[in-house]
């Protein structure tokens, strides 16, 4: 449940950024909620999130 929350949060804030930046954000936020991150899963999520187009800023 906590992993889903973190992935959704990072997907909204870091989409379209570099894989390294996305992976670091996922890692940091998972650690903050008490989850020990799995490196392989983080890499898969980071690849998918970085491939998403960025959300245009709200006016």
Beta strands, then each sheet from edge to edge (+ up, - down):
end
